[in-house]
């Protein structure tokens, strides 16, 4: 049996752009992807602190050290530039693995989205 557990989180980053005409996904600064132990193409859940929206999408790699957080495609309708969001990933692991598993939580600068 597998259970789904909280794997990693990028806590409180500011949306730098939303692009309705892009094919879909969330573009995230490569430094943030690596720090949170995320993988390009991985499914993530987005929580918009400003309006309460919750939705899922997948990651595409943004420019390193850019602070880029861009919601693309239909997800662009659920955010505004400047909104604060939380990006969450989950993993399926065995209950035994879950007993010792430690999630990665990243707290970037909320103004620049850069790691301090």
WORA-V303099 format. One record per run of one state. SS is the DSSP state (@ for helix, = for strand, . for the rest). FROM is the first residue (numbers start at 1). LEN is the number of residues. Records with the same first field share a line. If there is no record, write none. Layout:
SS->FROM-LEN, FROM-LEN
//
This chain:
.->1-2, 15-2, 20-5, 36-7, 49-5, 63-6, 79-5, 94-1, 99-5, 107-10
=->3-12, 17-3, 25-5, 43-6, 54-9, 69-4, 84-10, 104-3
@->30-6, 73-6, 95-4
//
